[in-house]
């Protein structure tokens, strides 16, 4: 089994029924594309599937797969927004300081 691969910036996808879903990893994203995707056609959908599989096999950068998924979402009319960084979600107003 391939190790989980996480996006550096997770994304939130909004659905027509008002629900949202957070995507943080390649496995979750590819599973959604293959099993729950609302439209099983489209050039960007096909590309997203290919790029996610390739990124899991370390043949494509994870960022390329993430961008392909975003493009597929937009093609399907599903708005996407990036999640704020983890330090921001934790309630702090600035990133943690680096120490030597």
PyMOL CGO cylinders between C-alpha atoms (Angstrom):
from pymol import cmd
from pymol.cgo import CYLINDER

trace = [
    CYLINDER, 0.00, 0.00, 0.00, 1.26, 3.47, -0.85, 0.3, 1, 1, 1, 1, 1, 1,
    CYLINDER, 1.26, 3.47, -0.85, 1.96, 5.94, 1.95, 0.3, 1, 1, 1, 1, 1, 1,
    CYLINDER, 1.96, 5.94, 1.95, -0.48, 8.79, 2.44, 0.3, 1, 1, 1, 1, 1, 1,
    CYLINDER, -0.48, 8.79, 2.44, 0.54, 11.98, 0.66, 0.3, 1, 1, 1, 1, 1, 1,
    CYLINDER, 0.54, 11.98, 0.66, -0.80, 15.27, 2.01, 0.3, 1, 1, 1, 1, 1, 1,
    CYLINDER, -0.80, 15.27, 2.01, -1.29, 18.58, 0.22, 0.3, 1, 1, 1, 1, 1, 1,
    CYLINDER, -1.29, 18.58, 0.22, 0.71, 21.51, 1.58, 0.3, 1, 1, 1, 1, 1, 1,
    CYLINDER, 0.71, 21.51, 1.58, -2.51, 23.56, 1.46, 0.3, 1, 1, 1, 1, 1, 1,
    CYLINDER, -2.51, 23.56, 1.46, -5.75, 21.57, 1.94, 0.3, 1, 1, 1, 1, 1, 1,
    CYLINDER, -5.75, 21.57, 1.94, -8.84, 22.70, 0.06, 0.3, 1, 1, 1, 1, 1, 1,
    CYLINDER, -8.84, 22.70, 0.06, -12.55, 22.96, 0.75, 0.3, 1, 1, 1, 1, 1, 1,
    CYLINDER, -12.55, 22.96, 0.75, -14.99, 22.03, -2.03, 0.3, 1, 1, 1, 1, 1, 1,
    CYLINDER, -14.99, 22.03, -2.03, -18.55, 23.38, -1.94, 0.3, 1, 1, 1, 1, 1, 1,
    CYLINDER, -18.55, 23.38, -1.94, -21.42, 21.32, -3.33, 0.3, 1, 1, 1, 1, 1, 1,
    CYLINDER, -21.42, 21.32, -3.33, -24.72, 22.56, -4.81, 0.3, 1, 1, 1, 1, 1, 1,
    CYLINDER, -24.72, 22.56, -4.81, -26.66, 21.22, -1.78, 0.3, 1, 1, 1, 1, 1, 1,
    CYLINDER, -26.66, 21.22, -1.78, -24.72, 23.58, 0.52, 0.3, 1, 1, 1, 1, 1, 1,
    CYLINDER, -24.72, 23.58, 0.52, -22.42, 20.96, 2.02, 0.3, 1, 1, 1, 1, 1, 1,
    CYLINDER, -22.42, 20.96, 2.02, -18.64, 21.29, 1.95, 0.3, 1, 1, 1, 1, 1, 1,
    CYLINDER, -18.64, 21.29, 1.95, -15.85, 18.75, 2.09, 0.3, 1, 1, 1, 1, 1, 1,
    CYLINDER, -15.85, 18.75, 2.09, -12.21, 19.19, 2.99, 0.3, 1, 1, 1, 1, 1, 1,
    CYLINDER, -12.21, 19.19, 2.99, -9.53, 17.46, 0.91, 0.3, 1, 1, 1, 1, 1, 1,
    CYLINDER, -9.53, 17.46, 0.91, -6.16, 17.13, 2.61, 0.3, 1, 1, 1, 1, 1, 1,
    CYLINDER, -6.16, 17.13, 2.61, -4.57, 14.14, 0.85, 0.3, 1, 1, 1, 1, 1, 1,
    CYLINDER, -4.57, 14.14, 0.85, -4.11, 12.48, -2.51, 0.3, 1, 1, 1, 1, 1, 1,
    CYLINDER, -4.11, 12.48, -2.51, -5.78, 9.21, -1.48, 0.3, 1, 1, 1, 1, 1, 1,
    CYLINDER, -5.78, 9.21, -1.48, -8.93, 10.98, -0.32, 0.3, 1, 1, 1, 1, 1, 1,
    CYLINDER, -8.93, 10.98, -0.32, -9.01, 13.11, -3.46, 0.3, 1, 1, 1, 1, 1, 1,
    CYLINDER, -9.01, 13.11, -3.46, -8.52, 10.20, -5.84, 0.3, 1, 1, 1, 1, 1, 1,
    CYLINDER, -8.52, 10.20, -5.84, -11.11, 8.12, -3.98, 0.3, 1, 1, 1, 1, 1, 1,
    CYLINDER, -11.11, 8.12, -3.98, -13.58, 10.97, -4.37, 0.3, 1, 1, 1, 1, 1, 1,
    CYLINDER, -13.58, 10.97, -4.37, -12.79, 11.34, -8.08, 0.3, 1, 1, 1, 1, 1, 1,
    CYLINDER, -12.79, 11.34, -8.08, -13.17, 7.62, -8.75, 0.3, 1, 1, 1, 1, 1, 1,
    CYLINDER, -13.17, 7.62, -8.75, -16.19, 6.86, -6.55, 0.3, 1, 1, 1, 1, 1, 1,
    CYLINDER, -16.19, 6.86, -6.55, -18.19, 10.00, -5.78, 0.3, 1, 1, 1, 1, 1, 1,
    CYLINDER, -18.19, 10.00, -5.78, -17.50, 12.46, -8.59, 0.3, 1, 1, 1, 1, 1, 1,
    CYLINDER, -17.50, 12.46, -8.59, -20.76, 13.99, -9.88, 0.3, 1, 1, 1, 1, 1, 1,
    CYLINDER, -20.76, 13.99, -9.88, -19.69, 13.99, -13.56, 0.3, 1, 1, 1, 1, 1, 1,
    CYLINDER, -19.69, 13.99, -13.56, -17.62, 11.06, -14.79, 0.3, 1, 1, 1, 1, 1, 1,
    CYLINDER, -17.62, 11.06, -14.79, -16.48, 12.87, -17.90, 0.3, 1, 1, 1, 1, 1, 1,
    CYLINDER, -16.48, 12.87, -17.90, -14.62, 15.98, -18.89, 0.3, 1, 1, 1, 1, 1, 1,
    CYLINDER, -14.62, 15.98, -18.89, -11.08, 16.69, -19.93, 0.3, 1, 1, 1, 1, 1, 1,
    CYLINDER, -11.08, 16.69, -19.93, -10.11, 18.15, -16.56, 0.3, 1, 1, 1, 1, 1, 1,
    CYLINDER, -10.11, 18.15, -16.56, -11.70, 15.27, -14.64, 0.3, 1, 1, 1, 1, 1, 1,
    CYLINDER, -11.70, 15.27, -14.64, -9.65, 12.74, -16.65, 0.3, 1, 1, 1, 1, 1, 1,
    CYLINDER, -9.65, 12.74, -16.65, -6.48, 14.79, -16.13, 0.3, 1, 1, 1, 1, 1, 1,
    CYLINDER, -6.48, 14.79, -16.13, -7.10, 15.06, -12.38, 0.3, 1, 1, 1, 1, 1, 1,
    CYLINDER, -7.10, 15.06, -12.38, -7.45, 11.28, -12.09, 0.3, 1, 1, 1, 1, 1, 1,
    CYLINDER, -7.45, 11.28, -12.09, -4.22, 10.74, -14.05, 0.3, 1, 1, 1, 1, 1, 1,
    CYLINDER, -4.22, 10.74, -14.05, -2.25, 13.35, -12.10, 0.3, 1, 1, 1, 1, 1, 1,
    CYLINDER, -2.25, 13.35, -12.10, -3.42, 12.08, -8.70, 0.3, 1, 1, 1, 1, 1, 1,
    CYLINDER, -3.42, 12.08, -8.70, -2.41, 8.51, -9.60, 0.3, 1, 1, 1, 1, 1, 1,
    CYLINDER, -2.41, 8.51, -9.60, 0.95, 9.73, -10.93, 0.3, 1, 1, 1, 1, 1, 1,
    CYLINDER, 0.95, 9.73, -10.93, 1.61, 11.80, -7.79, 0.3, 1, 1, 1, 1, 1, 1,
    CYLINDER, 1.61, 11.80, -7.79, 0.89, 8.78, -5.60, 0.3, 1, 1, 1, 1, 1, 1,
    CYLINDER, 0.89, 8.78, -5.60, 3.56, 6.92, -7.58, 0.3, 1, 1, 1, 1, 1, 1,
    CYLINDER, 3.56, 6.92, -7.58, 5.92, 9.90, -7.25, 0.3, 1, 1, 1, 1, 1, 1,
    CYLINDER, 5.92, 9.90, -7.25, 5.86, 10.52, -11.01, 0.3, 1, 1, 1, 1, 1, 1,
    CYLINDER, 5.86, 10.52, -11.01, 4.22, 13.96, -10.75, 0.3, 1, 1, 1, 1, 1, 1,
    CYLINDER, 4.22, 13.96, -10.75, 4.57, 16.67, -8.09, 0.3, 1, 1, 1, 1, 1, 1,
    CYLINDER, 4.57, 16.67, -8.09, 1.76, 16.70, -5.53, 0.3, 1, 1, 1, 1, 1, 1,
    CYLINDER, 1.76, 16.70, -5.53, 1.11, 20.38, -6.32, 0.3, 1, 1, 1, 1, 1, 1,
    CYLINDER, 1.11, 20.38, -6.32, 0.39, 19.48, -9.97, 0.3, 1, 1, 1, 1, 1, 1,
    CYLINDER, 0.39, 19.48, -9.97, -2.18, 16.88, -8.89, 0.3, 1, 1, 1, 1, 1, 1,
    CYLINDER, -2.18, 16.88, -8.89, -3.76, 19.40, -6.52, 0.3, 1, 1, 1, 1, 1, 1,
    CYLINDER, -3.76, 19.40, -6.52, -4.07, 22.00, -9.28, 0.3, 1, 1, 1, 1, 1, 1,
    CYLINDER, -4.07, 22.00, -9.28, -5.55, 19.37, -11.62, 0.3, 1, 1, 1, 1, 1, 1,
    CYLINDER, -5.55, 19.37, -11.62, -8.18, 18.53, -9.00, 0.3, 1, 1, 1, 1, 1, 1,
    CYLINDER, -8.18, 18.53, -9.00, -9.03, 22.21, -8.57, 0.3, 1, 1, 1, 1, 1, 1,
    CYLINDER, -9.03, 22.21, -8.57, -9.44, 22.54, -12.34, 0.3, 1, 1, 1, 1, 1, 1,
    CYLINDER, -9.44, 22.54, -12.34, -11.74, 19.50, -12.41, 0.3, 1, 1, 1, 1, 1, 1,
    CYLINDER, -11.74, 19.50, -12.41, -13.83, 20.99, -9.60, 0.3, 1, 1, 1, 1, 1, 1,
    CYLINDER, -13.83, 20.99, -9.60, -14.19, 24.26, -11.47, 0.3, 1, 1, 1, 1, 1, 1,
    CYLINDER, -14.19, 24.26, -11.47, -15.09, 22.36, -14.67, 0.3, 1, 1, 1, 1, 1, 1,
    CYLINDER, -15.09, 22.36, -14.67, -17.86, 20.60, -12.70, 0.3, 1, 1, 1, 1, 1, 1,
    CYLINDER, -17.86, 20.60, -12.70, -19.11, 23.86, -11.16, 0.3, 1, 1, 1, 1, 1, 1,
    CYLINDER, -19.11, 23.86, -11.16, -17.84, 23.04, -7.66, 0.3, 1, 1, 1, 1, 1, 1,
    CYLINDER, -17.84, 23.04, -7.66, -16.25, 26.08, -5.97, 0.3, 1, 1, 1, 1, 1, 1,
    CYLINDER, -16.25, 26.08, -5.97, -12.94, 25.46, -4.23, 0.3, 1, 1, 1, 1, 1, 1,
    CYLINDER, -12.94, 25.46, -4.23, -11.16, 27.50, -1.60, 0.3, 1, 1, 1, 1, 1, 1,
    CYLINDER, -11.16, 27.50, -1.60, -7.84, 26.94, 0.11, 0.3, 1, 1, 1, 1, 1, 1,
    CYLINDER, -7.84, 26.94, 0.11, -7.87, 26.30, 3.83, 0.3, 1, 1, 1, 1, 1, 1,
    CYLINDER, -7.87, 26.30, 3.83, -5.97, 28.76, 5.99, 0.3, 1, 1, 1, 1, 1, 1,
    CYLINDER, -5.97, 28.76, 5.99, -2.65, 27.52, 7.36, 0.3, 1, 1, 1, 1, 1, 1,
    CYLINDER, -2.65, 27.52, 7.36, -2.82, 25.27, 10.42, 0.3, 1, 1, 1, 1, 1, 1,
    CYLINDER, -2.82, 25.27, 10.42, -1.40, 27.95, 12.71, 0.3, 1, 1, 1, 1, 1, 1,
    CYLINDER, -1.40, 27.95, 12.71, -4.23, 30.28, 11.66, 0.3, 1, 1, 1, 1, 1, 1,
    CYLINDER, -4.23, 30.28, 11.66, -6.89, 27.60, 12.22, 0.3, 1, 1, 1, 1, 1, 1,
    CYLINDER, -6.89, 27.60, 12.22, -5.55, 27.05, 15.74, 0.3, 1, 1, 1, 1, 1, 1,
    CYLINDER, -5.55, 27.05, 15.74, -6.60, 30.58, 16.70, 0.3, 1, 1, 1, 1, 1, 1,
    CYLINDER, -6.60, 30.58, 16.70, -3.22, 32.31, 16.66, 0.3, 1, 1, 1, 1, 1, 1,
    CYLINDER, -3.22, 32.31, 16.66, -2.83, 35.44, 14.59, 0.3, 1, 1, 1, 1, 1, 1,
    CYLINDER, -2.83, 35.44, 14.59, 0.69, 34.81, 13.36, 0.3, 1, 1, 1, 1, 1, 1,
    CYLINDER, 0.69, 34.81, 13.36, 2.85, 31.86, 12.35, 0.3, 1, 1, 1, 1, 1, 1,
    CYLINDER, 2.85, 31.86, 12.35, 4.96, 30.19, 15.01, 0.3, 1, 1, 1, 1, 1, 1,
    CYLINDER, 4.96, 30.19, 15.01, 8.43, 31.65, 15.45, 0.3, 1, 1, 1, 1, 1, 1,
    CYLINDER, 8.43, 31.65, 15.45, 11.37, 29.59, 14.32, 0.3, 1, 1, 1, 1, 1, 1,
    CYLINDER, 11.37, 29.59, 14.32, 14.10, 29.08, 16.92, 0.3, 1, 1, 1, 1, 1, 1,
    CYLINDER, 14.10, 29.08, 16.92, 17.72, 28.28, 16.32, 0.3, 1, 1, 1, 1, 1, 1,
]
cmd.load_cgo(trace, "trace")
